[in-house]
């Protein structure tokens, strides 16, 4: 009987960090270091490990507020403020928590967590493994595979999303998510789309024509496309096509980040480094967390 391909859990670290920071009241270690985000992050990771008992897992982090995308488009994420002063030192604490819990951790200068996850997924697929991406980030829906080997898990909704789930939510195939964002834009990342093109129009156009560059300017070619105002939409897409293509480029995750090892041995989860985790908990004053460290 053929062995089942390993399932690797790839966790979007920043999602858990920011959720914890805004969910918990201010906390501090005995030395005054703020810890609410790190505490919530540790608690979330421990719950995930207990609930899913992964055999292979990793966490990806952003390296900083800027990436190679800012070189292409300086306004990328420019609307976001710098992290609050009491959150900034907690990113390092979260990385220490990750390593103490025995999880592989990835971070690379000029790249975002999304790119690291995409690179890990690409390597795992080549090794015939499976992956579940733990994130609420819609950009990562582009990595979901039709064969079921790569899926999403939304930790907020506690819901697994496969290719059909992506289509149900966005109206397009997973591979079309960058084109969808190119047409729609993405306010979260300060990426402009085509003015006047909404979710339904973007999805209908992509279902009919596939890619941004194949959307015709001639409204006669839109016959049968189930969307109102085809003449107006055709003209808008044609006028702003270059903008949409640039946004698509920025919304496309990189699958080739240098130095990211994707061997299953590297990603094997063998449990917490109990001594390191207990020492970290003692330093930070986390009695309850220490009691939840897996054996």
C-alpha positions as CSV (number, residue, x, y, z in Angstrom):
1,X,0.0,0.0,0.0
2,X,1.3,3.5,-0.9
3,X,2.3,5.7,2.0
4,X,0.2,8.9,2.5
5,X,2.2,12.0,1.6
6,X,3.2,14.0,4.7
7,X,1.0,17.1,5.4
8,X,3.1,20.2,6.3
9,X,1.4,23.0,8.3
10,X,2.7,26.4,7.1
11,X,1.8,29.1,9.6
12,X,1.6,32.8,8.6
13,X,3.3,34.2,11.7
14,X,2.3,37.9,11.4
15,X,-1.4,37.0,11.3
16,X,-1.1,35.5,14.7
17,X,1.1,38.2,16.1
18,X,-1.2,41.1,15.1
19,X,-4.3,39.3,16.1
20,X,-2.9,38.7,19.6
21,X,-1.6,42.3,20.0
22,X,-5.1,43.8,19.3
23,X,-7.0,41.1,21.2
24,X,-5.2,41.2,24.6
25,X,-4.7,44.0,27.0
26,X,-1.2,45.3,27.8
27,X,1.0,42.9,29.6
28,X,4.6,43.1,30.7
29,X,7.4,40.8,31.8
30,X,9.1,41.3,35.2
31,X,11.7,43.4,33.5
32,X,9.1,45.7,31.9
33,X,9.2,44.2,28.4
34,X,5.7,44.3,26.7
35,X,4.4,40.8,26.1
36,X,0.7,40.7,25.2
37,X,1.3,39.9,21.5
38,X,4.0,37.3,22.3
39,X,1.8,35.7,25.0
40,X,-1.2,35.5,22.7
41,X,1.0,34.3,19.9
42,X,2.4,31.5,22.1
43,X,-1.1,30.6,23.3
44,X,-2.4,30.4,19.7
45,X,0.5,28.2,18.6
46,X,0.1,25.8,21.5
47,X,-3.6,25.5,20.8
48,X,-2.9,24.8,17.1
49,X,-0.3,22.2,17.9
50,X,-2.7,20.5,20.4
51,X,-5.6,20.6,18.0
52,X,-3.9,19.3,14.9
53,X,-0.8,17.4,16.2
54,X,1.3,18.1,13.0
55,X,4.1,15.8,12.0
56,X,5.7,18.7,10.0
57,X,5.3,22.4,10.5
58,X,6.9,25.8,10.1
59,X,6.2,29.5,10.7
60,X,7.1,32.3,8.3
61,X,7.7,35.9,9.3
62,X,8.0,39.2,7.5
63,X,11.6,40.6,7.7
64,X,10.4,44.2,8.1
65,X,7.9,46.7,6.9
66,X,9.4,46.9,3.4
67,X,10.1,44.3,0.8
68,X,11.2,44.1,-2.8
69,X,7.7,45.3,-3.8
70,X,8.5,48.7,-2.5
71,X,11.3,49.0,-5.0
72,X,8.7,48.3,-7.8
73,X,6.0,50.4,-6.3
74,X,7.1,52.8,-3.5
75,X,3.5,53.3,-2.3
76,X,3.1,49.6,-1.5
77,X,1.6,49.4,2.0
78,X,2.6,53.1,2.5
79,X,-0.7,53.8,4.2
80,X,0.3,51.6,7.2
81,X,1.8,53.2,10.2
82,X,5.0,51.9,11.9
83,X,4.2,49.1,14.4
84,X,3.3,50.5,17.9
85,X,6.2,51.0,20.2
86,X,5.1,48.3,22.5
87,X,4.7,45.8,19.6
88,X,8.1,46.3,18.0
89,X,10.2,44.3,20.6
90,X,7.6,41.5,20.6
91,X,8.4,40.3,17.1
92,X,11.7,39.0,18.3
93,X,10.0,37.4,21.3
94,X,7.6,35.6,18.9
95,X,10.5,34.2,17.0
96,X,12.1,33.0,20.2
97,X,8.8,31.3,21.2
98,X,8.6,29.7,17.7
99,X,12.1,28.1,18.1
100,X,11.5,27.1,21.7
101,X,8.4,25.3,20.7
102,X,10.5,23.3,18.2
103,X,9.0,24.8,15.0
104,X,11.0,25.6,12.0
105,X,11.1,29.4,11.5
106,X,11.7,31.3,8.2
107,X,12.5,35.0,7.6
108,X,14.5,36.6,4.7
109,X,15.5,40.2,4.0
110,X,13.4,41.9,1.3
111,X,10.7,39.2,1.4
112,X,7.4,38.8,3.1
113,X,6.0,35.8,4.9
114,X,3.7,35.1,1.9
115,X,6.7,34.7,-0.3
116,X,8.4,32.3,2.1
117,X,5.3,30.2,2.4
118,X,4.9,30.1,-1.4
119,X,8.5,29.0,-1.7
120,X,8.0,26.3,0.8
121,X,4.9,25.1,-0.9
122,X,6.7,24.9,-4.3
123,X,9.4,22.8,-2.8
124,X,7.0,20.5,-0.9
125,X,4.9,20.0,-4.1
126,X,8.1,18.9,-5.9
127,X,8.7,16.4,-3.1
128,X,5.1,15.1,-3.5
129,X,4.2,16.3,0.0
130,X,1.0,18.1,0.9
131,X,0.6,21.5,2.7
132,X,-2.0,23.4,4.6
133,X,-1.5,27.2,4.8
134,X,-2.6,28.7,8.1
135,X,-3.6,32.3,7.3
136,X,-6.4,34.8,6.8
137,X,-4.5,36.5,4.0
138,X,-6.5,36.3,0.7
139,X,-3.3,36.6,-1.4
140,X,-2.3,33.1,-0.3
141,X,-5.5,31.7,-2.0
142,X,-3.4,31.7,-5.2
143,X,-1.4,28.8,-3.8
144,X,-4.4,26.4,-3.4
145,X,-4.2,23.5,-5.8
146,X,-6.9,21.8,-7.8
147,X,-5.6,18.4,-6.8
148,X,-6.1,19.1,-3.1
149,X,-2.4,18.9,-2.2
150,X,-2.4,22.5,-1.0
151,X,-5.3,24.1,0.9
152,X,-5.9,27.0,3.2
153,X,-7.0,27.0,6.9
154,X,-8.6,30.2,8.2
155,X,-7.8,30.3,11.9
156,X,-10.3,33.0,12.5
157,X,-13.2,31.1,11.0
158,X,-11.6,27.7,11.8
159,X,-12.4,26.7,8.2
160,X,-10.5,24.7,5.6
161,X,-10.6,26.1,2.1
162,X,-9.9,24.1,-1.0
163,X,-10.1,25.1,-4.7
164,X,-13.9,25.0,-4.7
165,X,-13.9,27.1,-1.5
166,X,-11.7,29.7,-3.3
167,X,-14.2,29.8,-6.2
168,X,-17.1,30.1,-3.8
169,X,-15.5,33.0,-2.0
170,X,-14.0,35.0,-4.9
171,X,-15.7,33.6,-8.0
172,X,-12.4,32.7,-9.7
173,X,-9.9,29.8,-9.8
174,X,-7.0,29.9,-7.3
175,X,-4.6,30.6,-10.1
176,X,-6.6,33.7,-11.1
177,X,-6.3,35.4,-7.7
178,X,-3.4,37.7,-8.8
179,X,-5.5,38.8,-11.8
180,X,-8.5,39.3,-9.6
181,X,-6.5,41.5,-7.3
182,X,-5.1,43.3,-10.3
183,X,-8.5,44.3,-11.4
184,X,-10.0,44.9,-8.0
185,X,-6.9,46.4,-6.3
186,X,-6.2,45.7,-2.6
187,X,-6.8,48.5,-0.1
188,X,-5.0,46.5,2.6
189,X,-1.7,46.7,0.6
190,X,-2.5,50.1,-1.0
191,X,-2.5,48.5,-4.4
192,X,-4.7,50.3,-7.1
193,X,-7.0,48.4,-9.3
194,X,-9.2,49.4,-12.2
195,X,-11.6,52.2,-11.1
196,X,-15.2,51.2,-11.3
197,X,-14.5,47.5,-11.5
198,X,-16.0,45.6,-8.5
199,X,-15.9,42.0,-7.2
200,X,-18.6,40.7,-9.5
201,X,-17.3,42.5,-12.6
202,X,-13.8,41.3,-12.0
203,X,-14.8,37.7,-11.4
204,X,-17.1,37.6,-14.4
205,X,-14.4,39.0,-16.7
206,X,-11.9,36.5,-15.6
207,X,-14.3,33.6,-15.8
208,X,-14.9,34.6,-19.4
209,X,-11.4,35.6,-20.6
210,X,-9.0,34.1,-18.1
211,X,-6.3,36.7,-17.7
212,X,-6.1,40.5,-17.6
213,X,-4.2,40.8,-20.9
214,X,-6.9,38.7,-22.6
215,X,-9.8,40.9,-21.6
216,X,-11.0,42.5,-24.9
217,X,-11.5,46.2,-25.3
218,X,-14.2,45.6,-27.9
219,X,-17.6,45.4,-26.0
220,X,-18.9,43.1,-28.7
221,X,-16.6,40.4,-27.5
222,X,-18.3,40.5,-24.2
223,X,-21.5,39.0,-25.5
224,X,-22.8,36.5,-23.0
225,X,-20.7,37.7,-20.1
226,X,-23.1,37.8,-17.1
227,X,-22.3,41.3,-15.9
228,X,-24.0,44.7,-16.3
229,X,-22.4,47.6,-18.2
230,X,-20.0,45.6,-20.3
231,X,-19.2,48.5,-22.6
232,X,-18.2,50.6,-19.6
233,X,-16.2,47.8,-18.0
234,X,-14.4,47.0,-21.3
235,X,-13.4,50.6,-21.7
236,X,-12.2,50.9,-18.1
237,X,-10.1,47.8,-18.2
238,X,-8.5,48.8,-21.5
239,X,-7.7,52.3,-20.1
240,X,-6.2,51.0,-16.9
241,X,-4.7,47.7,-18.1
242,X,-1.1,48.6,-17.4
243,X,-2.0,49.5,-13.8
244,X,-3.9,46.3,-13.4
245,X,-0.9,44.3,-14.7
246,X,1.5,46.0,-12.3
247,X,-0.8,45.3,-9.4
248,X,-1.0,41.7,-10.5
249,X,2.8,41.5,-10.4
250,X,2.8,42.9,-6.9
251,X,0.1,40.6,-5.8
252,X,1.8,37.5,-7.1
253,X,3.8,35.7,-4.4
254,X,7.3,34.7,-5.1
255,X,8.0,31.0,-5.2
256,X,11.8,31.2,-5.4
257,X,13.1,33.0,-2.3
258,X,16.8,32.2,-2.0
259,X,18.1,30.1,0.9
260,X,14.7,28.5,1.9
261,X,15.2,24.8,2.6
262,X,12.2,22.6,2.0
263,X,13.4,19.2,3.0
264,X,10.9,17.3,5.1
265,X,13.6,16.6,7.6
266,X,14.0,20.4,8.1
267,X,10.2,20.8,8.6
268,X,9.8,17.7,10.9
269,X,8.1,18.7,14.2
270,X,9.6,16.8,17.1
271,X,8.0,18.8,20.0
272,X,9.0,21.7,22.1
273,X,12.5,22.4,23.4
274,X,11.2,22.0,26.8
275,X,14.1,23.5,28.7
276,X,14.3,26.5,26.4
277,X,10.5,27.1,26.5
278,X,10.4,26.8,30.3
279,X,13.3,29.3,30.7
280,X,11.6,31.7,28.3
281,X,8.3,31.4,30.3
282,X,10.1,32.0,33.6
283,X,11.9,35.1,32.2
284,X,8.6,36.5,30.9
285,X,6.5,35.5,33.9
286,X,4.2,33.1,31.9
287,X,3.1,30.5,34.4
288,X,0.0,29.3,32.6
289,X,1.8,29.0,29.2
290,X,4.5,26.9,30.8
291,X,2.0,24.3,32.0
292,X,0.7,23.8,28.4
293,X,4.1,22.9,26.9
294,X,3.6,19.6,25.0
295,X,5.7,16.7,26.2
